[in-house]
Amino acid sequence: MTTAQLSLGQLGGIQLAPDVLDEQRGAWCSPIEYTAAVGRFDVDPFTNPRGTLMARRTCMLERGDDGFGLDRRPTPGTYYVNSASCDECRGSGCNACGYHVADADTRVWVQPPYDVVLAVIAHYGHSRFTALLRLDTSTAWFERLWSLSEVIMVPRRDRLEFVPPPGVKASSNPFPHGLYYRCAEDVTPAISALCYAWPTPSYPAANPLRLGVTP
């Protein structure tokens, strides 16, 4: 079977068979070592049924959810969980489905398709986000995300290996990635053990990660 080569701006040179290319390109999952280490989030607005991150609420296109809110509602942080597929909807009293708004205290996991990263930053940049994205200063979104983040945690291993969907052959990831933290205090000890800390201009004076401090 021949393969179709994705461009650099899509999945970084990973090869997918043509019959699964369009259907599966958003179905790659983060390494469970890292999703376990980051801790639990309030909302994961751009996940898929195989995602391993622990979140109180999740949005999946496969269920009719929408990480931007249906019709991309203008209120920043709006997302929609389809009541027809809500795991918690058992009649009255459900607080999981329908429209919700992430505020400045909401821990949001940001790992969207790269073609909407700028829109996602605009939508969730006010929240207490953690974003797992490429460490790529050449992109249009990097400067904006850099300015909003207090610290970027860079994996000590050279590359993260993402988990492919069923039927898709894994391939080495050629890109370095980083965990962009809106609040440095959200960095868990497990992530500190896996990553180097890269401070940003907005890094807090309190230095909760003790950067530059010799034990």
N, C-alpha and C positions, 0 to 999 in steps of 0.2 A: 504494500500500500504506500502510495506517495504521501508526503506530509506537506503542510502549508506552514511556512515560516512566518511567525508573528514579527511585527516591527518592534524596534527598540522601545517605542512609546506604548506598547501594549503589554506583553508579558515577558519582555526582556529576553527574547531569543528562544523561549521554550517552544518546542514543536508539538503541535496537536494534529491529529488526523482530521481531514476536512469534514468528515461526517459528524464530528463532535466539536468542531472549532467554535461555532457561534453559540451553541447550547451550553458549553462547559467552560468558557473562558473566565466566568466569574465564580467558578466553583472550587478554586484552589483554596486550601485552608492553611492557616498559620500553624507553625510547629507547636505541638501540644506542650512541649517543654516551656514555651514562652507564654502561652495562654494560661497555663496553670500558675506561672510565676507572677503574672501581673495582678492577680487577685480578681475579685468580683466587681462588676460594673452595674450601674443603674440601667443603662440601655446600650444595646448594640444595634444601631439602625441600618447596617448594611451587611447582614450575614447571610448564610445559606444553610440548608438543612443539615449539613455535615459539620458546621462550625463547632468548635470545642470551647470557645470562650464562655465563661459563666456570667450571665447578665440577667437582671430581674425582668427586663422586657427586651424582646428582639423583634426586628423587622426583616421579613424575607419577601422578596418579590414573588417567590413560588407560592406564598399563601395569600397574596393580595395585599400585603402590608406596604408601607411607603415611608422610607426614612426621611423624606422631605414633607410629609403630610400629603394627602391626596391633592392633585393639581398644584403642588408646590406652594402651599400656603405661605404668605409673606412673613408671618411671625417667625423670627429666628428660633430654632430649636424644636419646631413642630414636627411630630412624627405620628404615624397612624398604624394601629394594629387592627387587622381585620377581625371583626367579631365572629365571623363565620368559621374562623380557624383558631380562635383564641384558646389556648390551653387552659386558662383559668376561668373561662366563661361558663358558669354553671347556673345561669339565671341572674337573679338580682344580686347586687352587691359586688359584681366584678369590677375591679379597678385596673385591669390590665389592657383591655381592648379599647378601641375608639381613639380619639385624638388626645395627645399629650404634648407638653412643652418642656424641653430640657432647659433648666435655668443655670445660673452661675454655680450652683452647688451640685448639679447633676453630673455624675461620672459617666462620660460617654466614650465608648470605644470607637475610634475612627479608622476604618480600613475600607474605603470605598473603591470602586473602579477609578483608574487614574484619569479618565476623561471628565470626571465630575469633582475632582479634588478641590479646585478653587471654589466651586459652589458649596461644597461641604464645609470648607473652612469658614465661608461667609455665614453659613447656617448654624454651625455648632462652635464657632470660634470663641463665643462668650462663655461656653460651658467649661466644666472641669474635665477636659478631654485628655485622652491618651491616644496618639495616632501612630500606627505602625505603617510606615511608608519608606520608600527609597531614600537613602541619604544622597540626594542629588541636587547640588547647588545650581545646576544649569536650568532647572525647571522654573516655570512661571509662578508656581505655588510656594516654592521653598522659602523665599524671603518673607512672605506673609506668615507662614507657619512658624518660621524661626523667630519672628518678632513677637508672636503670641506665646511661645513656649518658654518655660523657665529653665528647662534642661532637656537635653537629648541623650538617651541612653543607647550607646552603640555596642552591639554584640561583640564579645571578645572573639568569637569565631568569626572568620572572615565573611562568611555568607550564611544566611538562613536558608534552609531547605523547606520549601512549602510542599504541602501534601496534595498530590493531584487527585482529581475525581476518578471514580472507577472507569477503567477502560482507557485511561490516558497514561502514557509512559512518562515517568518522572525524568527530569533533566536538571543539571546543575544550574543554580541561580547565579547569574553573572553580576548581580548588583548588590552593593552593600545596603543595608537597611538601618533604620533607627527608630526608636520609640520616642516620640515627641510628647513631652509632658507639659501640660498647662501649669500644673502645680508640682513642684519638685518633691513636696512632702508625700505625694502619692506613690513615689518609687518604693517598691517593696524590697526587703532584704534579699529575697530570691532574685529579683531583677538586678540588684546591685552586684550579686555574685556572678551573674551571667554577662554583665555589660560594663563598659567604661562610661563614665559620666562626661558629657561635653556641655559645659555651661553656655548660656546665651547672655546677651546684654541685659535681659530682665531677670537674671538669676538673683534670688533674694539674699539680702545681706546676712540673714540668719544662717545661711549655708547648711541646710539640714543634711546634706550628703557629705559634709566635711571635706569638700574638695580642697586639695592642696595641703591637707592636714596629715602629718606623719603620725601613724599609730604609736 
